[in-house]
Amino acid sequence: MTTYKELFGKYVQNVSSDPTSTDAEGQIWYNTTTGTFRTALGSYGVWSSGGNMGTARYGLIGTGTQTAALGAGGYASPGGTRSIAELYNGTSWTSTGSMNTARYLAYGVGTQTASIAFAGYPAINATESFNGSTWTSLPATMNTARFGLAGAGISTAAVAFGGYNPSFSAVTESYNGSSWTSVNSMNTARRYLAGCGTQTAGLAFGGQTPSLTAATEKWNGTSWTSVNSMNTARNRLAGFGTQTAAIGAGGDAPANTTATESYNGTSWTTVTSLTTARNTVGAGSQTSGLVFGGYGPSSASAATEEWDRSVVVPVAGSFSSGGNLNTARQLGGGAGTQTAALYFGGSGASGYTGGTESYNGTSWTTTPASMNAPRGYIAGCGLQTAALGATGYGPGAGSFPTSTETYNGTSWTSVNSVSTGRATPGISGVQTAALIFGGASPFPGTSGVRNISESWNGTSWTSAPTINTARYRGGSSGTQTAALFFGGNISSPGYTNATESYNGTSWTTVNSMPFSNRLFAGNGTMTQTSAVATGGAPVTAATAVWNGTSWTANPTTIGTSRGGAAVAGDTANTLFFGGYNGAAYSASTEEFTGPSTTLNYKTLTTS
């Protein structure tokens, strides 16, 4: 018998704790603490957010890989059946040449630079090819016009199967780069199925017969064989991979589902679910794929989700309780870190206040020094011993103080005022270099929603470039020259999920949040490329994390639902405090430990 040393060049090691390097993948060691043999497997799959498509639509075709994909055709409302095409580079989508025949519920196979699209609604038999920039109508037409079919292969060697016209179809056709030829039919006639693989080793799964089906069939280039079914019967699902290593994701079962399954050539296994339930289309391999577009839960989608399988397992961010504030309140300013935070101003049961409290990682202490101008809806940033508070609202109806104050760890000092007083602007930066943006005056209401920005150099405020979406009560983070603004109230229709990034010169609209809200906890202490938003109004516990490109909903939410909380710290170690829970002002403090990763450890047994 071959020994482990002969295979890997070393003996099984004794360790007191599991190794953390990805080099541990496939290795075996003995953990002396747990008394078990352990390994790390590269088999864990996870979905993450990708860049949104330019046009939300469903029933489109998808080909290519995770970092070089093509999406074309589909149905959008408004607009109806579309011919538009987009290319994905692993980060974002860009428009490319349109198809010659507008179609949806068609199918496509191939790569980003060499694909074919065939069939589609209403019962089309036309085929066209794509070379990476333009589409060409081909003389080869399918023998059976249909829609809702699936396929496998490449642009010069493909197979198409199933569909509908005028009834559920089992028809299979093979394409050799010049013409389509009818070959042996599937065992189960169906439409809205998924397919993957090659012209001589294809896989068909799911669909509608007219009932939803989980049936799976293998194609060997000559005939179909029924094999083990999926765990979840569904139609309009995404499929990608090979005959022996496939992924089926999303679909309608009958409602939109997030269910994802992995196929190993013999059986299907339920794996990590999609983030957004929808019917959709996909591309790529079992270890590196993506889904994009589709429909769900109530409209056409532009969302993209990327699938990766590796030894690394993501660990969601988590919340734990901290010490309560001495004075329950909301809409104050926050500064500092998770273990050295400052809270100032705000409004509570006794009205607007300038009261200041400091946090040492365990408990809050009321400081002798109050702000010179009591107020709420304030913009705050900086450190526990070097904080900045600017503008806000109150006390007194219609009062929008322009005053700015700095804190040195002992006392507050009034400094030069902002040009325009306003409630709940966003803020980024530190005591000597900050930026405020947005806000509202007059307030309450939406008639005075602002898009203005002002920059602070430690001495005075000057005008800065305006934001693209005027709003107030949004979340913010970053520095004076690298800021992020997300969510908030707009003048119409109410809340927004828009996110904007600032580079010191101009604001750019980037990927939106997974939910629309206002009064987020998320002001001034995190970075442009790493931020967390939690809570908000209407009162919620929802939490999302920003990675510099996209937002991901965190599965663990804040313990106390609330809006108007303040925040200190960074995404790895964040502190949320105060707010309003819909019935009363909150003194609650919660500590957030940001998302991290571990390895896909497994314990080896003799069974």
FENDA-V331383 format. One record per residue. N is the residue number from 1. PHI is phi in radians with two decimals (none if undefined). Layout:
N_PHI, N_PHI
This chain:
1_none, 2_-1.20, 3_-1.58, 4_-1.05, 5_-1.12, 6_-1.18, 7_-1.34, 8_-1.97, 9_1.44, 10_-2.73, 11_-1.39, 12_-1.10, 13_-1.55, 14_-1.65, 15_-2.37, 16_-1.51, 17_-2.52, 18_-1.13, 19_-1.13, 20_-1.91, 21_-1.33, 22_-1.16, 23_-1.12, 24_-1.26, 25_-1.00, 26_1.44, 27_-1.48, 28_-2.17, 29_-2.48, 30_-1.90, 31_-1.54, 32_-1.24, 33_-1.30, 34_-1.64, 35_1.19, 36_-2.36, 37_-1.44, 38_-2.30, 39_-2.61, 40_-2.22, 41_-1.88, 42_-1.55, 43_-2.15, 44_-1.54, 45_-1.84, 46_-2.58, 47_-1.73, 48_-2.42, 49_-1.27, 50_-1.98, 51_-1.24, 52_-1.21, 53_-1.18, 54_-1.22, 55_-2.23, 56_-1.19, 57_-2.91, 58_-2.32, 59_1.22, 60_-1.58, 61_-1.67, 62_-2.44, 63_-2.42, 64_1.74, 65_-2.17, 66_-1.11, 67_-1.85, 68_-2.67, 69_-1.97, 70_-2.20, 71_-2.16, 72_-2.54, 73_1.23, 74_1.84, 75_-2.24, 76_-2.22, 77_-2.23, 78_-1.38, 79_2.16, 80_1.20, 81_-1.13, 82_-2.05, 83_-1.97, 84_-1.14, 85_-2.35, 86_-2.37, 87_-2.00, 88_-2.00, 89_-1.92, 90_1.70, 91_-2.28, 92_-2.52, 93_-1.77, 94_-2.30, 95_-1.28, 96_-2.38, 97_-1.06, 98_-1.38, 99_-1.15, 100_-1.36, 101_-2.07, 102_-1.11, 103_-2.82, 104_-2.45, 105_1.02, 106_-1.62, 107_-2.49, 108_-2.50, 109_-2.42, 110_2.10, 111_-1.94, 112_-1.12, 113_-1.91, 114_-2.70, 115_-2.22, 116_-2.22, 117_-2.09, 118_-2.55, 119_1.11, 120_2.20, 121_-1.61, 122_-1.70, 123_0.86, 124_-1.64, 125_-2.01, 126_-1.25, 127_-2.15, 128_-2.47, 129_-1.99, 130_-2.22, 131_-1.92, 132_1.87, 133_-2.49, 134_-2.32, 135_-1.81, 136_-2.25, 137_-1.23, 138_-1.76, 139_-1.20, 140_-1.30, 141_-1.90, 142_-1.20, 143_-1.29, 144_-2.16, 145_-1.18, 146_-2.98, 147_-2.46, 148_1.22, 149_-1.67, 150_-2.38, 151_-2.82, 152_-2.70, 153_2.00, 154_-2.20, 155_-1.18, 156_-1.95, 157_-2.69, 158_-2.23, 159_-2.40, 160_-2.10, 161_-2.66, 162_1.27, 163_2.03, 164_-2.62, 165_2.76, 166_-1.55, 167_-2.48, 168_-1.06, 169_-2.01, 170_-1.97, 171_-1.06, 172_-2.15, 173_-2.30, 174_-1.93, 175_-2.10, 176_-1.91, 177_1.72, 178_-2.24, 179_-2.65, 180_-1.74, 181_-2.24, 182_-1.24, 183_-2.26, 184_-1.07, 185_-1.36, 186_-1.18, 187_-1.35, 188_-2.08, 189_-1.18, 190_-2.93, 191_-2.25, 192_0.96, 193_-1.65, 194_-2.05, 195_-2.60, 196_-2.84, 197_1.83, 198_-2.12, 199_-1.11, 200_-1.96, 201_-2.61, 202_-1.76, 203_-2.41, 204_-2.13, 205_-2.70, 206_1.24, 207_2.09, 208_-2.32, 209_-2.13, 210_-1.64, 211_-1.27, 212_-1.13, 213_-2.27, 214_-1.90, 215_-1.01, 216_-2.20, 217_-2.34, 218_-1.85, 219_-2.01, 220_-1.89, 221_1.70, 222_-2.23, 223_-2.55, 224_-1.78, 225_-2.26, 226_-1.29, 227_-2.24, 228_-1.04, 229_-1.37, 230_-1.14, 231_-1.36, 232_-2.09, 233_-1.20, 234_-2.96, 235_-2.27, 236_0.96, 237_-1.65, 238_-1.57, 239_-2.43, 240_-2.73, 241_2.08, 242_-2.14, 243_-1.13, 244_-1.93, 245_-2.69, 246_-2.11, 247_-2.20, 248_-2.09, 249_-2.45, 250_1.17, 251_1.88, 252_-2.03, 253_-2.42, 254_-1.43, 255_-1.31, 256_-0.89, 257_-2.20, 258_-1.76, 259_-0.98, 260_-2.22, 261_-2.32, 262_-2.01, 263_-2.01, 264_-1.91, 265_1.70, 266_-2.21, 267_-2.51, 268_-1.71, 269_-2.23, 270_-1.24, 271_-2.19, 272_-0.99, 273_-1.36, 274_-1.01, 275_-1.32, 276_-1.99, 277_-1.20, 278_-3.05, 279_-1.47, 280_-2.81, 281_-2.30, 282_-2.43, 283_-2.77, 284_1.94, 285_-2.10, 286_-1.13, 287_-1.69, 288_-2.75, 289_-2.38, 290_-2.79, 291_-2.18, 292_-2.71, 293_1.12, 294_1.93, 295_-2.40, 296_2.62, 297_-1.44, 298_-2.42, 299_-2.81, 300_-1.07, 301_-1.98, 302_-1.91, 303_-1.21, 304_-2.13, 305_-2.23, 306_-1.81, 307_-1.88, 308_-2.36, 309_-2.14, 310_-2.74, 311_-1.41, 312_-1.52, 313_-1.98, 314_-1.27, 315_-2.03, 316_-1.16, 317_-1.10, 318_-2.36, 319_-1.95, 320_-2.46, 321_-1.36, 322_-2.04, 323_-1.25, 324_-1.27, 325_-1.06, 326_-1.33, 327_-2.15, 328_-1.18, 329_-2.94, 330_-2.36, 331_1.06, 332_-1.61, 333_-1.68, 334_-2.14, 335_-2.71, 336_1.73, 337_-2.08, 338_-1.12, 339_-1.88, 340_-2.63, 341_-1.91, 342_-2.37, 343_-2.21, 344_-2.55, 345_1.21, 346_1.90, 347_-2.35, 348_-2.46, 349_-1.09, 350_-1.70, 351_1.70, 352_-1.30, 353_-2.43, 354_-1.95, 355_-0.98, 356_-2.22, 357_-2.29, 358_-2.07, 359_-2.12, 360_-1.91, 361_1.71, 362_-2.28, 363_-2.51, 364_-1.72, 365_-2.20, 366_-1.31, 367_-1.49, 368_-1.14, 369_-1.55, 370_-1.82, 371_-1.08, 372_-1.25, 373_-2.11, 374_-1.02, 375_-2.98, 376_-2.14, 377_0.95, 378_-1.60, 379_-1.75, 380_-2.35, 381_-2.76, 382_1.87, 383_-1.98, 384_-1.05, 385_-1.91, 386_-2.68, 387_-1.88, 388_-2.27, 389_-2.22, 390_-2.40, 391_0.84, 392_2.22, 393_-2.65, 394_1.64, 395_-1.34, 396_1.69, 397_-1.05, 398_1.34, 399_-1.63, 400_-2.15, 401_-1.06, 402_-1.62, 403_-1.15, 404_-2.12, 405_-2.35, 406_-2.04, 407_-2.16, 408_-1.92, 409_1.71, 410_-2.24, 411_-2.56, 412_-1.71, 413_-2.24, 414_-1.31, 415_-2.22, 416_-1.09, 417_-1.43, 418_-1.23, 419_-1.31, 420_-2.21, 421_-1.23, 422_-2.88, 423_-1.63, 424_0.78, 425_-1.31, 426_-1.40, 427_-2.56, 428_-2.53, 429_2.01, 430_-2.27, 431_-1.06, 432_-1.84, 433_-2.74, 434_-2.34, 435_-2.43, 436_-2.04, 437_-2.71, 438_1.26, 439_1.88, 440_-2.54, 441_-2.83, 442_-1.22, 443_-2.79, 444_-1.16, 445_2.00, 446_-2.12, 447_-1.22, 448_-1.91, 449_-1.13, 450_-1.89, 451_-2.03, 452_-1.33, 453_-2.30, 454_-2.38, 455_-1.93, 456_-1.99, 457_-1.87, 458_1.71, 459_-2.22, 460_-2.57, 461_-1.78, 462_-2.33, 463_-1.11, 464_-2.30, 465_-1.00, 466_-1.35, 467_-1.34, 468_-1.37, 469_-1.98, 470_-1.05, 471_-2.95, 472_-2.51, 473_1.11, 474_-1.58, 475_-1.66, 476_-2.65, 477_-2.86, 478_1.96, 479_-2.06, 480_-1.09, 481_-2.00, 482_-2.59, 483_-1.96, 484_-2.37, 485_-2.30, 486_-2.52, 487_1.16, 488_1.99, 489_-1.65, 490_-2.11, 491_-1.17, 492_-2.84, 493_-1.61, 494_2.58, 495_-1.61, 496_-2.33, 497_-1.90, 498_-1.11, 499_-2.17, 500_-2.25, 501_-2.06, 502_-2.08, 503_-1.94, 504_1.69, 505_-2.19, 506_-2.66, 507_-1.70, 508_-2.20, 509_-1.30, 510_-2.12, 511_-1.06, 512_-1.34, 513_-1.23, 514_-1.32, 515_-2.60, 516_-1.71, 517_-2.86, 518_-2.57, 519_0.93, 520_-1.20, 521_-1.44, 522_2.88, 523_-2.26, 524_1.39, 525_-1.89, 526_-1.63, 527_-2.01, 528_-1.20, 529_-1.88, 530_-2.67, 531_-2.50, 532_-2.35, 533_-2.12, 534_-2.49, 535_1.18, 536_2.18, 537_-2.16, 538_-0.90, 539_-0.92, 540_-2.60, 541_-1.91, 542_-0.98, 543_-2.36, 544_-2.42, 545_-2.10, 546_-1.84, 547_-1.91, 548_1.73, 549_-2.19, 550_-2.60, 551_-1.67, 552_-2.24, 553_-1.13, 554_-1.46, 555_-1.13, 556_-1.66, 557_-1.81, 558_-1.09, 559_-1.19, 560_-1.92, 561_-1.09, 562_-3.01, 563_-2.12, 564_1.28, 565_-1.33, 566_-1.88, 567_-2.49, 568_-2.49, 569_1.76, 570_-2.04, 571_-1.12, 572_-1.25, 573_-2.49, 574_-2.02, 575_-2.16, 576_-2.03, 577_-2.65, 578_1.27, 579_2.03, 580_-2.40, 581_-1.68, 582_1.74, 583_-2.27, 584_-2.71, 585_-1.20, 586_-1.90, 587_-1.86, 588_-1.13, 589_-2.13, 590_-2.32, 591_-1.78, 592_-1.96, 593_-1.76, 594_-1.16, 595_-1.00, 596_-2.54, 597_-2.36, 598_-2.43, 599_-1.77, 600_-1.42, 601_-1.31, 602_-2.37, 603_-1.61, 604_-1.52, 605_-2.22, 606_-1.62, 607_-1.38
